[in-house]
Amino acid sequence: MKFRALTVLFAVLLSPLLLRAAGERGETLYERRSARESYVDEETGVTLPPRIGRFQKTEVVKNFNPLIGTVVRYSDPDGNCADVYIYSLSGAGRVISAEEALDHFRTIRRAIVSLPRKSTQVSEVLPLEEKALNEPPNIRGRCASFRIKIAGDFRTSDLAVFPFGSKIIKLRISSSPYAPKDEDLSYFTKAVCAAFNAVK
């Protein structure tokens, strides 16, 4: 388990160097897809629509490095934002177990909690809630919520992680400090889980 974690850490640390080297050789590193159309992910088969509730898709970037994967970004008129990440842990194409996904969730959670030590913009991170993510028939993972002070403003950030075949799916939903207080954005996570559950 430690070896796998070190492998992922080294891949993440080395990826900027590898991407820069590939870019210098003139290789295509990623492609942008239309934000106005539904995004169909070739590897998972999921379809992510242009709109989810009040969230409008703003960007789709498909990286050809499987450890970086694809990010689909959304935002709403109040400044709330939500990202869906689809990526691999090893690039090997094998099915990711629930235990591996849980270990990965814990690594991400630790990284979020330690943000004040690594970013001058983030001065405080307060873990709020952690719970199981269970959206039958196929989605089982873990969720956590945080209160994060960024550049003097507090916002709530929700994290959800679940395995899907050979991929990790990570959702980050962040509230805007200027949005209505206590706005429930959990419908975004439910809609994304429903999209993955709809894959045949």
C-alpha positions in Angstrom: 0.0 0.0 0.0 2.9 2.4 0.8 4.6 1.6 -2.5 1.4 2.4 -4.4 1.0 5.7 -2.5 4.6 6.6 -3.2 4.1 5.7 -6.9 1.1 8.0 -7.2 2.9 10.8 -5.3 5.9 10.6 -7.6 3.7 10.6 -10.6 1.9 13.7 -9.4 5.2 15.4 -8.6 6.9 14.4 -11.9 3.9 15.1 -14.1 4.7 18.8 -14.6 8.2 17.9 -15.7 6.9 15.2 -18.0 4.3 17.5 -19.5 6.8 20.3 -20.0 9.2 17.8 -21.7 6.4 16.6 -24.0 5.4 20.2 -24.8 9.0 21.0 -25.8 8.9 18.0 -28.2 5.7 19.4 -29.7 3.4 16.6 -28.4 -0.2 17.2 -27.8 -0.8 17.0 -24.0 -4.5 17.6 -23.8 -7.6 18.7 -25.8 -10.4 21.0 -24.9 -14.0 19.9 -25.6 -17.1 22.0 -26.1 -18.6 23.3 -22.9 -22.0 23.9 -24.7 -22.6 20.2 -25.4 -22.9 17.1 -23.3 -19.5 15.5 -22.6 -19.3 11.8 -23.2 -16.3 10.2 -21.6 -14.9 7.5 -23.9 -13.3 5.5 -21.0 -16.2 5.4 -18.5 -19.1 5.9 -20.9 -20.6 8.6 -18.7 -22.5 11.5 -20.2 -22.2 14.8 -18.3 -24.7 17.4 -19.5 -24.2 21.1 -20.3 -26.3 22.0 -17.2 -26.9 20.5 -13.8 -29.5 22.5 -12.0 -28.2 26.1 -11.9 -24.7 24.9 -12.8 -23.5 25.6 -16.3 -20.6 23.7 -17.8 -17.7 26.1 -18.4 -14.8 23.9 -19.4 -13.8 20.4 -20.4 -10.1 19.4 -20.6 -9.1 15.9 -21.4 -5.5 15.2 -20.6 -3.7 12.4 -22.3 -1.8 11.5 -19.2 -4.2 9.1 -17.4 -2.9 10.1 -14.0 -4.1 13.7 -14.7 -7.2 12.6 -16.6 -10.2 14.7 -17.5 -11.7 17.7 -15.6 -15.2 18.9 -16.3 -15.9 22.3 -14.7 -19.2 23.9 -13.9 -20.3 27.2 -12.2 -23.5 28.9 -11.4 -24.6 32.6 -11.4 -23.9 33.0 -7.7 -20.2 32.1 -8.1 -20.5 28.5 -6.8 -18.3 26.1 -8.7 -18.1 22.4 -9.2 -15.5 20.1 -10.8 -15.7 16.5 -11.9 -12.4 14.7 -12.2 -12.0 11.4 -14.0 -8.5 9.9 -13.7 -6.5 6.8 -13.1 -4.4 5.9 -10.0 -1.8 3.8 -11.8 -2.5 4.0 -15.6 -2.6 0.2 -15.6 -6.3 0.0 -16.5 -7.2 -2.4 -13.7 -10.4 -2.2 -11.6 -9.9 0.1 -8.5 -11.1 -1.6 -5.3 -13.2 0.1 -2.7 -10.2 0.0 -0.3 -7.9 1.7 -2.8 -10.5 4.4 -3.4 -10.9 4.9 0.4 -7.1 5.3 0.8 -7.0 7.8 -2.0 -9.9 9.7 -0.4 -7.9 9.9 2.8 -4.9 11.2 1.0 -6.9 14.0 -0.6 -8.6 14.8 2.7 -5.2 15.2 4.4 -4.0 17.4 1.5 -7.0 19.7 2.0 -6.6 19.9 5.7 -2.9 20.8 5.3 -3.6 23.6 2.7 -2.9 26.5 5.2 0.7 25.2 5.5 1.2 25.1 1.7 -0.8 28.1 0.4 -0.6 31.8 1.3 -4.2 32.2 0.1 -5.6 29.6 2.4 -5.4 30.6 6.1 -7.8 28.1 7.7 -9.4 24.7 7.0 -12.1 23.3 9.3 -13.3 19.8 8.6 -17.1 19.7 9.1 -18.5 16.3 8.2 -17.4 13.0 6.8 -19.8 10.3 5.7 -20.3 7.4 3.3 -21.4 8.1 -0.3 -24.0 5.5 -1.2 -26.0 6.0 -4.4 -27.3 2.6 -5.6 -26.8 0.6 -7.7 -23.1 1.3 -8.4 -21.8 4.3 -6.6 -20.2 3.7 -3.2 -17.5 6.0 -1.9 -16.8 8.7 0.7 -17.7 12.4 1.2 -16.4 15.2 3.3 -17.2 18.9 3.9 -14.8 21.6 4.9 -15.0 25.3 5.8 -12.1 27.0 4.1 -10.9 30.6 4.5 -9.5 31.8 1.2 -8.1 35.3 0.8 -10.1 36.4 3.9 -13.5 34.9 2.8 -15.0 31.7 4.2 -16.5 29.2 1.8 -17.7 25.6 2.1 -16.1 22.9 0.0 -17.5 19.5 -0.5 -15.4 16.5 -1.6 -16.8 13.2 -3.0 -14.6 10.3 -4.2 -15.7 6.9 -5.6 -14.2 4.2 -7.8 -15.7 3.5 -11.2 -14.1 0.6 -13.0 -10.4 1.5 -13.6 -11.0 5.2 -12.7 -11.3 7.4 -9.7 -14.1 10.0 -9.8 -13.6 13.0 -7.7 -16.1 15.8 -7.2 -15.3 19.2 -5.6 -18.1 21.6 -5.0 -17.2 25.0 -3.6 -19.6 27.7 -2.4 -19.0 31.3 -3.1 -18.8 33.7 -0.2 -21.3 35.9 -2.1 -23.9 33.1 -2.6 -27.0 32.8 -0.4 -26.1 31.3 2.9 -26.8 27.6 3.6 -27.6 27.0 -0.1 -27.9 23.2 -0.6 -25.6 22.2 -3.5 -25.8 18.5 -2.8 -28.0 18.1 -5.8 -24.9 18.4 -8.0 -23.3 15.3 -6.4 -26.5 13.3 -6.7 -26.9 14.3 -10.4 -23.3 13.2 -11.2 -23.8 9.9 -9.4 -27.0 9.4 -11.3 -25.1 10.0 -14.6 -22.5 7.3 -13.6 -25.3 4.9 -12.5 -26.9 5.3 -16.0 -23.9 3.9 -17.7 -24.7 0.5 -19.3 
